[in-house]
Amino acid sequence: MFEGRPLLTENRSNRMKKIILTARPVILTMILIVVFSVSMFAQVATLKSWTSLYHGSSSEQQNVIYDVPSGSNANRLLLVAIASERTGPGVLSVSLSYGGQPLTLAQGDIGISSIQHTAIYYLNEAGLDAAGTNNTLSVAISGGTIRNTDVWAAVFDYINQGSPLTGSINYNSGAVLVNGFAFSPALLVNAFNQAVEVIATYNSGQNQPATITYAPEWTMILDQTATYLAGFNGYSMRNSVANRTIPFSATTDPSTTSLNKFAYSSMTGLSMNYQPPPPPTIQASDVIFTNITSTSFTVRWTNGNGTNRLVIVKQGSAVDAIPADGTTYSANNAWASGQEITTGDFVVYNGTADSVVVVNLEAATTYHVAVYEFSGPQGLEDYLQTIEPARGNTT
């Protein structure tokens, strides 16, 4: 009896291994379908996410080394968001430049008499070009006794340089304590626009900064807290910067925000006007196949100069589908599960990468691939149709 038990255990172990090995391709296929069925579309792009440049109470000029990525080198916008609190109501003074180039005030309440203040400034492509290799961001916030100042910066791309902002607005509760606030009128956010906001709150209680509950579609990126004691009274501050989900159609958003306690509050927001990238002129090239099995292969290519690629696969003969401008095609890397453009021509990938794993194939069968470059967001796709797409085939 005792000699049989190890054999029983071994048999069970072998059966479990067989089950795992059998299930592994299925699990892998499911994962790949989830990953590669997600389409990516051009829109306002974040070249450099929000970064904290200063957190403190100094009124002296702060000089920070801040590198701006190259991106398109044509449609960039540098944003600087400021949130600051004084000991009592009053106006603030802001000195702000990048590489010696002054930034433009987009919106804010720096010039009104208030304890709490927020503002957003920007520098367009012409200003960034004029800054050249000088990557010093200089900022000074003064006016009365400053209890706390936060300065953040971010860089965005594909912004219309003639009219970079679709909308901008400020809210300030003044000398009234509130536990909720919103933009009025609501902030206009057009399709493919990126909206951002900066919030400042100031409430009584030491080490008790208000907790912010953001509006739907808004996500806090960074926040900072500060506190101080004046005699027997304590005060707390929370400043934050947030981004909105990019919409596929125009909308208005009041950004209805709530706090867990009453506070003096300020909120400034803006939306950046999307500029579609130029149509592609260089097609993808050099299609190669690797990791070929009886049911799958990896296809790789060299990207052209579009922002996205559309990959089409056909069984038995060359791909003869030509994607139509302004049409969004749904992709699935399991062959014959993505959108069928013309008979037998299935979309297996729609995105920004340079490869895709194609699964659900038949053994001993030849598959043909075509890779088209395109630019533009969902519904505004501009496919490179005048140049032969990158092609290849494998069995």
C-alpha positions in Angstrom: 0.0 0.0 0.0 2.7 2.4 1.0 4.7 1.7 -2.1 1.6 2.6 -4.3 1.1 6.0 -2.9 4.0 7.7 -4.5 2.9 6.3 -7.9 -0.6 7.7 -7.3 0.9 11.1 -6.4 3.1 11.0 -9.5 0.2 10.2 -11.7 -1.8 13.0 -10.3 1.1 15.3 -10.8 1.5 14.2 -14.4 -2.2 14.7 -15.1 -2.0 18.2 -13.6 1.0 19.0 -15.8 -0.9 17.9 -18.9 -3.9 20.0 -17.9 -1.6 23.1 -17.4 0.2 22.5 -20.7 -3.1 22.0 -22.5 -4.6 25.2 -20.9 -1.6 27.4 -21.4 -2.1 28.1 -25.2 -5.8 28.9 -24.4 -4.8 31.3 -21.6 -2.1 32.9 -23.8 -4.6 33.3 -26.6 -7.1 35.0 -24.3 -4.4 37.3 -23.0 -3.2 38.2 -26.5 -6.8 38.9 -27.7 -7.4 41.3 -24.8 -4.1 43.1 -25.3 -4.2 43.4 -29.1 -7.9 44.1 -29.6 -7.4 47.5 -27.9 -7.1 50.2 -30.6 -5.1 53.4 -30.1 -6.0 56.6 -31.8 -4.2 60.0 -32.2 -5.3 62.8 -29.9 -3.7 65.4 -27.7 -0.5 63.6 -26.5 1.2 63.9 -23.2 4.9 64.3 -23.9 5.8 64.8 -20.3 3.4 64.2 -17.5 2.9 66.6 -14.6 6.0 67.1 -12.5 6.3 68.9 -9.2 8.8 71.8 -9.7 8.4 73.6 -6.3 6.6 73.0 -3.0 7.3 75.5 -0.2 6.6 79.0 1.1 9.5 81.1 -0.4 8.8 84.3 -2.3 12.3 84.1 -3.9 12.8 83.1 -7.5 13.1 79.4 -8.1 15.3 78.2 -11.0 14.5 74.6 -12.1 16.1 72.6 -14.9 13.2 71.3 -16.9 13.7 69.4 -20.2 11.0 69.6 -22.8 10.9 66.5 -25.1 11.1 67.0 -28.8 7.9 65.4 -29.8 6.5 66.8 -33.1 8.7 69.9 -32.7 5.8 71.8 -34.3 2.7 71.5 -32.1 3.9 71.4 -28.5 2.6 73.3 -25.5 4.3 73.7 -22.1 1.8 74.2 -19.2 2.7 75.4 -15.8 0.1 75.2 -13.0 0.3 77.2 -9.8 -1.6 76.8 -6.5 -0.7 79.2 -3.7 -2.1 80.3 -0.3 -1.5 83.5 1.7 -2.1 84.1 5.4 -4.9 86.5 4.6 -6.8 87.8 1.6 -4.8 89.7 -1.0 -3.4 89.5 -4.6 -0.4 87.6 -5.7 2.4 88.5 -8.2 3.8 85.8 -10.5 7.1 86.0 -12.5 7.4 83.0 -14.8 9.6 82.2 -17.8 11.2 79.2 -19.6 14.5 79.7 -21.2 14.1 83.4 -20.9 10.7 83.3 -22.7 7.7 84.6 -20.7 4.7 82.3 -20.3 1.1 83.5 -21.1 -1.5 83.4 -18.4 -4.3 81.1 -19.7 -6.6 81.5 -16.7 -6.6 82.1 -13.0 -7.3 84.3 -10.0 -3.8 85.5 -9.2 -5.0 89.1 -9.4 -8.0 89.0 -7.1 -8.0 89.4 -3.3 -8.2 86.0 -1.8 -6.3 83.6 0.5 -6.4 80.8 -2.1 -5.2 81.2 -5.7 -4.8 79.0 -8.8 -3.6 79.7 -12.3 -2.4 78.0 -15.4 0.2 79.4 -17.8 1.4 78.2 -21.2 4.3 78.5 -23.7 3.6 77.5 -27.3 6.0 76.0 -29.9 7.3 79.4 -31.0 8.3 80.2 -27.4 9.9 76.8 -26.9 11.9 77.2 -30.1 13.0 80.6 -29.0 14.2 79.2 -25.7 16.6 76.9 -27.7 18.9 74.9 -25.4 18.1 77.1 -22.3 16.0 74.7 -20.2 15.7 76.8 -17.0 12.2 77.4 -15.7 12.2 80.4 -13.4 9.3 81.2 -11.2 8.6 83.5 -8.3 5.3 83.8 -6.4 5.0 86.9 -4.1 2.5 89.0 -2.3 1.9 89.1 1.4 3.0 86.2 3.5 3.0 83.0 1.5 2.0 79.9 3.5 2.4 77.4 0.7 3.0 77.4 -3.1 3.0 74.5 -5.5 4.2 74.7 -9.0 3.8 71.8 -11.6 4.7 71.6 -15.2 3.7 69.3 -18.1 4.2 69.2 -21.9 1.6 68.2 -24.5 1.7 67.7 -28.2 -0.6 67.9 -31.2 -1.9 71.3 -30.0 -3.3 73.8 -32.5 -0.8 76.7 -32.3 -3.1 79.4 -33.7 -5.7 78.8 -31.0 -4.2 76.4 -28.4 -7.1 76.6 -26.0 -10.6 75.5 -26.6 -11.8 76.9 -23.3 -10.6 78.0 -19.9 -12.3 79.0 -16.7 -11.7 79.8 -13.0 -13.7 79.2 -9.8 -12.9 80.9 -6.5 -15.0 80.8 -3.3 -13.5 84.1 -2.1 -14.1 84.5 1.6 -16.7 81.7 1.8 -15.9 78.3 3.1 -17.4 75.6 0.8 -17.4 71.8 0.7 -18.1 71.6 -3.0 -17.7 73.6 -6.1 -17.9 73.5 -9.9 -17.1 75.6 -13.0 -19.9 77.9 -14.1 -20.3 78.0 -17.0 -19.0 74.4 -17.6 -15.7 74.0 -19.3 -15.9 73.3 -23.1 -13.9 70.2 -24.1 -14.0 69.4 -27.8 -13.3 65.9 -29.3 -9.8 64.7 -28.7 -9.0 67.7 -26.4 -7.0 67.3 -23.2 -8.5 69.1 -20.3 -6.6 69.8 -17.1 -7.3 71.6 -13.8 -5.4 72.8 -10.7 -7.1 73.0 -7.3 -6.2 74.9 -4.1 -7.9 74.3 -0.7 -7.3 76.0 2.7 -9.1 75.0 5.9 -8.8 75.2 9.6 -7.2 72.4 11.6 -3.5 71.5 11.8 -2.5 68.4 9.8 -6.1 68.1 8.5 -6.1 68.9 4.8 -9.4 68.4 3.0 -9.8 65.3 1.0 -10.8 66.0 -2.6 -13.4 63.9 -4.5 -12.9 64.6 -8.2 -15.7 64.8 -10.7 -16.3 61.8 -13.0 -13.8 61.6 -15.9 -11.2 63.5 -13.8 -8.1 61.9 -12.3 -5.7 63.4 -9.8 -2.2 63.3 -11.1 -0.2 64.9 -8.2 -1.1 66.7 -5.0 0.7 68.2 -2.1 -0.3 69.1 1.5 1.0 71.7 3.9 0.1 72.8 7.5 1.0 75.4 10.0 0.2 76.6 13.5 -0.6 80.2 14.3 -1.0 80.6 18.1 -3.7 78.2 19.1 -5.1 77.9 15.6 -4.0 75.4 13.0 -4.5 75.5 9.2 -4.1 73.0 6.4 -3.8 73.2 2.7 -4.1 70.7 -0.1 -3.2 71.6 -3.7 -3.5 69.3 -6.7 -3.4 69.0 -10.4 -5.7 66.7 -12.4 -6.3 65.5 -16.0 -9.6 64.7 -17.7 -10.3 61.6 -19.8 -10.0 62.7 -23.5 -13.5 62.6 -25.1 -14.3 61.3 -28.7 -17.0 64.0 -29.0 -17.5 67.6 -27.8 -18.8 68.0 -24.3 -19.1 70.6 -21.5 -17.9 69.7 -18.1 -18.5 71.6 -14.8 -16.0 69.4 -13.0 -18.3 69.1 -10.0 -15.8 68.6 -7.1 -16.5 67.9 -3.4 -14.5 68.1 -0.1 -14.8 66.2 3.1 -14.7 69.5 5.1 -15.4 73.1 4.5 -12.5 75.1 3.0 -11.6 78.2 1.0 -11.3 76.9 -2.5 -10.0 77.8 -6.0 -10.0 75.8 -9.2 -8.7 76.7 -12.6 -9.2 74.6 -15.7 -8.6 74.6 -19.4 -8.9 72.3 -22.5 -6.2 72.2 -25.1 -7.3 72.3 -28.8 -6.3 69.2 -30.7 -4.4 69.6 -34.0 -4.4 66.5 -36.1 -0.9 65.3 -37.2 0.0 65.6 -40.8 -0.9 62.7 -43.1 1.7 60.0 -43.4 4.0 60.1 -46.4 6.3 57.1 -45.6 4.7 53.6 -45.6 5.7 50.8 -43.1 8.3 48.4 -44.5 10.4 45.3 -44.0 7.7 42.8 -42.9 9.3 39.7 -41.2 7.8 36.7 -39.4 9.1 35.0 -36.3 7.9 32.5 -33.7 6.0 30.5 -36.3 3.9 27.6 -34.9 1.1 25.5 -36.4 -1.4 28.1 -35.1 0.4 31.4 -34.7 3.2 33.7 -35.7 4.6 37.1 -34.8 4.8 39.6 -37.6 7.1 42.6 -37.3 7.7 45.6 -39.5 9.5 49.0 -39.6 7.2 51.9 -38.8 6.6 54.6 -41.3 5.9 58.2 -40.3 2.2 57.9 -39.4 1.0 57.8 -35.9 -0.7 54.4 -36.2 -0.6 51.2 -38.2 -3.5 49.0 -39.5 -2.5 45.4 -40.1 -4.6 43.2 -42.3 -4.3 39.4 -42.8 -5.7 37.2 -45.5 -5.6 33.4 -45.9 -4.4 31.9 -49.2 -3.9 35.1 -51.3 -2.6 38.6 -51.1 -4.5 41.2 -49.1 -6.6 43.3 -51.5 -8.4 45.5 -49.0 -7.7 49.3 -49.0 -8.8 51.0 -45.8 -11.1 54.0 -46.2 -10.3 57.4 -44.8 -12.3 58.5 -41.8 -13.2 54.8 -41.0 -12.3 53.2 -37.7 -11.6 49.5 -38.0 -11.8 47.2 -35.0 -8.9 44.8 -34.5 -8.5 41.4 -33.0 -5.2 39.4 -33.1 -7.2 36.1 -33.4 -7.5 35.8 -37.1 -11.0 36.1 -38.5 -12.2 37.7 -35.2 -11.3 41.3 -36.2 -13.3 43.4 -38.6 -13.5 42.0 -42.2 -12.9 44.9 -44.6 -13.5 42.9 -47.8 -14.0 39.2 -48.2 -11.3 37.4 -46.3 -9.4 40.5 -45.3 -9.4 40.7 -41.5 -7.9 43.4 -39.3 -5.6 41.9 -36.6 -4.0 45.1 -35.3 -4.8 48.8 -35.0 -2.2 50.8 -32.9 1.1 52.4 -32.6 3.5 49.4 -32.2 5.7 47.6 -34.7 4.6 44.0 -34.2 1.7 41.8 -33.4 1.2 38.1 -32.5 -1.5 36.6 -34.7 -3.2 33.5 -33.3 -6.1 31.1 -34.3 -4.4 30.1 -37.5 -4.7 26.8 -39.5 -1.7 24.6 -39.9 0.1 24.2 -43.3 -1.7 27.3 -44.6 -0.3 30.4 -46.1 -1.2 33.8 -44.7 -0.6 37.2 -46.3 -0.1 40.4 -44.4 -0.4 44.1 -45.3 0.6 47.0 -43.0 -0.9 50.5 -43.7 0.3 53.7 -42.0 -2.3 56.2 -40.9 -2.6 59.3 -38.8 -5.5 61.0 -37.1 -8.0 60.2 -34.3 -11.0 57.9 -34.3 -13.3 58.9 -37.1 -10.7 61.2 -38.8 -8.2 58.5 -39.9 -6.0 59.5 -42.9 -4.7 56.2 -44.4 -1.7 56.2 -46.7 -3.4 54.7 -49.8 -1.2 56.1 -52.6 1.8 54.0 -51.7 1.9 50.2 -51.6 1.6 48.9 -48.1 4.3 46.8 -46.5 3.6 43.2 -47.4 4.7 39.7 -46.6 3.5 36.1 -46.3 4.3 32.9 -44.4 3.0 29.4 -44.0 
